[in-house]
Every structure is written in structure tokens, then in C-alpha cells.
Amino acid sequence: MKEKLRKIARHPATKKALLDMKPQKTIWGILGVVLFFIAPEIVAYFWAADIVQYAQNGLSLHPDILEKLNYEMLIKLFDDGVSWFNLGFGVVLLVWLFF
């Protein structure tokens, strides 16, 4: 099994696929990683309880269907707090970006 994994890792197609997935070293690549992986988790760390309370208060006002879906989505996103996996994945992508 280990030998099979080594062959896959050394295969040129695998190396090319990894290079194609790597974010570019541009301001947009860095901002993309920060804005999509790291910033939402920082917001969740500091303000998750406030955001959930805001959404629950909005639901108590009997909003229309679209607003109700938005409030429910906010509750689902921020109810659990910080996603350490997403934060760690964002940091790994940033490290990978510069190496």
C-alpha cells in the first residue's frame, strides 16, 4: 500500500495537478485565501454569539421567506462558533502559497 501511494505521489500527473491547485502568488491569491478561509473564522471567534442572537431576534419578527432563509443560514453558520478545520486549512494554504 505504501509503495502504491509513493508511485501516485511521484507520478507527473499528480505533481501537475498539485501545481494547478496551488493559489497564485498574487495579491488576489493571498486575499482570496484570507477572505474565504481565515476572515470568516476570525469574525466567528469574536462575534458568533452576537450574530446568532441577531438572527434569532430577526426570526421572532416573522420575516418573509427570503429573510427567514437568510436568518436561518446565519444561525447554521455561526451557531457552532469557530471552525478550526477551516482556519487551519487557510493557514496551510497560506504556507503552501509561499513555499
FENVENJO-V912718 format. One record per residue. PSI is psi in whole degrees, -180 to 180 (NA if undefined). Layout:
psi = [PSI PSI]
//
This chain:
psi = [-43 -40 -39 -42 -37 -41 -41 -43 -33 -10 137 -35 -37 -43 -41 -40 -41 -40 -35 -30 -21 131 149 151 65 171 -34 -35 -44 -47 -36 -46 -45 -46 -32 -21 -41 -47 -44 -32 -33 -42 -44 -36 -43 -35 18 -46 -41 -40 -43 -42 -41 -45 -39 -38 -39 -37 -31 -13 7 66 170 179 -45 -44 -38 -43 -40 -44 -41 -37 -40 -42 -43 -39 -40 0 -35 -6 -143 137 102 -27 -49 -41 -45 -41 -40 -41 -42 -41 -39 -42 -45 -33 -36 -1 NA]
//
